[in-house]
Structures are given as structure tokens and as C-alpha cells.
Amino acid sequence: PAEEVCNHIDDDCDGDIDEDLDSHEKVDMVFAIDRSGSMCNKIRALREGIQPYVLEFANTPHRFALVNVPGKTPGQPNRWQYPPDVEINLVDSLAFANALAGLGCNLNNEEPQYDAVVDIGRNNLNLAFRNDAWPMVVVLSDEPAQTFHNYTPADVNAALDPCTLGNCEADDKVEVFAIVPQQYHVQWCAPADIAIKCYDLH
């Protein structure tokens, strides 16, 4: 075992790769959260889990945003589709934690998670990414990956790589983490290779 460094290798032989590394002084973290009816039994747990996490970053330069999946407004021309939209633009941890308090599962029963990640990667949602901050996306959903635009994993990756947000450089990819039921990990991690790590949504 050796000291863990950022090299995609488990240097300290604990089963995790590149863990507990603070390689970014400023992070703009976007949570894309499924707020459809099927999430009702999980939204409270998500609130209670996310709030203490972001509060650890109080009085730091990190910022947080929340994208609704689905959104609140019908899209055009198919008015029965509700494209992802922004609930909370990038704000400090205290403002974000306070805004989470009222988060519910009262939106339409559509879950276009792939669309949300593409929109974030292309900044179609006009999120306030800072030029000197590292962009990061966390997807939370209890459903299989869906799309209104027939996006494939290759399409999603094309919106993330190369990264054009924040302080990304030419060879960077937007970091995505997926918190979804284990049976859907394949739609985010290998073989899809959209997320760098998947976690099981209980």
C-alpha cells in the first residue's frame, strides 16, 4: 500500500480508487434529481443525506445547483413533455441547504435523466458556472435512464467530453456520479461510461 494519489489506481489497496482527494479548490456541483412521483419514498432521505453533505462546505468557495428531472414547464412542440429545468442555480452551501427543505416529488412522471446531463454538459440551462471552478454532476433517480431526444450513451458522452465548462482544459471530461438502483448502473457506468462512479440508491 502507498499514499493515495489521483491516478485511477487503488494505491492504498482499500478497494476504492482516488478516494478522499481534494484536487479542486472550487467546485460547481449540480444535482440532477428525479422529482417524479415514484421518488416520493426517497426524496426525504435524499434531503436528509444531501443537506449535511453540502453544509460541510459552509464558508468555502464551492457552489451547488439543483436541476429538476422532469422540469416544471411543458416543452415545445410536444407539450406533454417536461424538459429538465433549474430549481436552484449555483449558490453557496447554506442557501442550497435551505432551499432543499421544501424539495418534493410533485412533478410529472417523466424522468429524462440523459437529457438533463446533456443540457448541463452543454450549459443549455444557463447554469452560472464560474470560469475558475471545476464542474461536477450528481444524478439521483430510481428509474432507468430516459430521454425525450433518443440520446444514447455516446450522445451523452459527446456533451461531456471534452468539457467546455468552468476551468476545464481540453482533455477534461465533465465528472458525473450516478446514484441509481444497481440494475441501472450499466446505463451510467460501464459499459455506458458516462459516470466515473455509480452508487446504489436505496
C-alpha positions in Angstrom: 0.0 0.0 0.0 1.0 3.6 -0.7 -0.4 7.0 -0.3 -3.5 7.5 -2.5 -2.8 9.9 -5.4 -5.0 10.9 -8.4 -4.0 8.2 -11.0 -7.1 6.0 -11.4 -5.3 3.3 -9.3 -6.1 1.9 -5.8 -2.7 3.0 -4.4 -3.6 2.2 -0.7 -5.3 -1.1 -1.5 -8.5 -0.4 0.3 -10.8 -1.2 -2.6 -11.5 2.4 -3.6 -9.8 4.4 -6.3 -8.6 8.0 -5.9 -10.8 8.5 -2.8 -10.6 11.3 -0.2 -8.6 13.5 -2.6 -9.3 17.3 -2.6 -7.9 18.2 -6.0 -10.3 21.1 -6.7 -10.2 24.3 -4.7 -13.6 25.5 -6.2 -16.3 23.1 -7.4 -19.6 23.9 -9.0 -21.7 20.8 -8.2 -25.0 20.2 -9.9 -27.5 17.7 -8.5 -29.9 16.4 -11.2 -32.7 14.9 -9.1 -35.6 12.8 -10.3 -38.6 14.6 -8.7 -41.3 12.3 -10.2 -44.0 10.6 -8.1 -42.0 7.3 -7.9 -39.4 9.2 -5.8 -41.8 10.1 -3.0 -40.5 7.5 -0.6 -36.9 8.5 -1.3 -37.0 12.3 -1.5 -37.0 12.8 2.3 -34.0 10.5 2.7 -32.2 12.4 -0.1 -32.8 15.7 1.5 -31.6 14.4 4.8 -28.5 13.0 3.2 -27.6 15.9 0.9 -28.1 18.7 3.4 -25.4 17.6 5.9 -23.1 16.9 3.0 -23.3 20.4 1.5 -23.2 22.0 4.9 -19.7 20.6 5.4 -18.7 23.1 2.7 -20.1 26.2 4.5 -17.8 29.2 4.2 -15.9 27.6 1.3 -15.9 28.7 -2.4 -17.9 25.7 -3.5 -21.3 26.2 -5.1 -24.3 23.9 -5.6 -27.3 23.8 -8.0 -30.3 21.6 -8.5 -31.8 20.6 -11.8 -35.4 19.2 -11.8 -35.9 15.9 -13.7 -38.5 16.4 -15.1 -38.9 20.2 -15.3 -41.9 22.2 -14.2 -42.9 23.7 -17.6 -44.2 21.8 -20.7 -41.9 21.8 -23.6 -42.5 22.6 -27.2 -43.7 21.3 -29.6 -44.7 18.2 -27.5 -46.5 19.9 -24.6 -46.8 16.6 -22.7 -43.0 16.5 -22.3 -41.5 18.4 -19.4 -37.8 19.1 -20.1 -35.3 19.5 -17.2 -35.1 22.9 -15.7 -33.2 24.7 -13.0 -34.7 24.8 -9.5 -31.7 26.3 -7.7 -28.8 27.9 -9.7 -25.3 27.8 -8.3 -25.4 29.1 -4.8 -23.4 28.7 -1.6 -24.0 25.7 0.6 -26.2 27.4 3.2 -28.6 28.8 0.6 -28.7 25.4 -1.1 -29.4 23.5 2.1 -32.2 25.9 3.0 -33.7 25.6 -0.5 -33.7 21.8 -0.2 -36.0 21.9 2.8 -39.1 22.2 0.5 -38.0 19.7 -2.1 -40.8 17.4 -3.0 -41.8 14.7 -5.5 -44.7 16.6 -7.0 -43.5 16.9 -10.6 -44.6 15.0 -13.7 -43.9 11.3 -14.1 -41.2 11.6 -16.7 -37.5 11.0 -16.0 -35.3 12.4 -18.8 -32.1 12.0 -17.0 -29.9 11.7 -20.1 -31.4 14.9 -21.4 -30.6 16.7 -18.1 -26.9 15.6 -18.3 -26.7 16.7 -21.9 -28.3 20.0 -21.1 -25.8 20.5 -18.2 -22.8 19.5 -20.2 -23.8 21.9 -23.0 -25.0 24.5 -20.4 -28.3 24.7 -22.2 -29.8 25.6 -18.8 -27.7 28.7 -18.3 -26.2 27.5 -15.0 -23.9 30.0 -13.5 -20.7 28.0 -13.9 -17.6 30.0 -12.8 -14.5 30.2 -15.0 -12.3 29.2 -12.1 -14.4 26.3 -10.7 -14.5 22.6 -11.5 -17.9 21.4 -12.8 -19.4 18.2 -11.3 -22.7 16.5 -11.8 -24.6 14.1 -9.5 -27.6 12.2 -10.9 -30.2 10.8 -8.5 -33.0 8.7 -9.8 -34.9 5.4 -9.1 -35.8 4.8 -12.8 -33.9 3.6 -15.8 -32.2 6.3 -17.9 -34.7 8.0 -20.2 -34.6 10.7 -22.9 -37.1 12.7 -24.9 -34.4 13.1 -27.7 -33.4 9.5 -28.2 -30.0 10.2 -26.8 -27.6 7.2 -26.5 -24.7 7.0 -24.0 -22.5 8.1 -26.9 -24.5 11.2 -27.3 -24.4 12.0 -23.6 -20.6 11.4 -23.5 -20.2 13.8 -26.5 -21.8 16.5 -24.4 -19.4 15.9 -21.6 -16.1 15.2 -23.4 -14.4 17.5 -24.0 -15.6 19.5 -21.1 -16.3 23.2 -22.0 -17.5 24.4 -18.6 -15.7 26.2 -15.8 -11.9 25.7 -15.6 -11.8 22.5 -17.7 -8.9 22.0 -20.0 -9.1 20.5 -23.5 -8.5 16.9 -22.4 -11.0 17.0 -19.4 -14.4 15.4 -19.2 -17.3 16.6 -17.0 -17.3 14.5 -13.9 -20.6 12.7 -13.4 -21.6 10.5 -10.5 -24.8 8.4 -10.6 -26.9 7.4 -7.6 -29.4 4.9 -9.1 -30.6 1.4 -8.4 -27.9 -1.2 -9.0 -29.6 -2.7 -12.0 -29.3 0.7 -13.8 -25.6 1.1 -13.2 -24.8 -0.2 -16.6 -26.6 2.8 -18.1 -24.2 5.2 -16.3 -21.0 3.4 -15.6 -19.6 0.6 -17.7 -20.4 -0.1 -20.5 -22.1 3.4 -20.8 -19.0 5.1 -19.3 -20.9 8.3 -18.6 -20.3 8.4 -14.8 -16.9 7.9 -13.2 -18.6 6.1 -10.3 -22.1 4.6 -9.6 -23.7 4.3 -6.1 -26.7 2.2 -5.2 -29.9 4.2 -4.5 -31.6 2.5 -1.5 
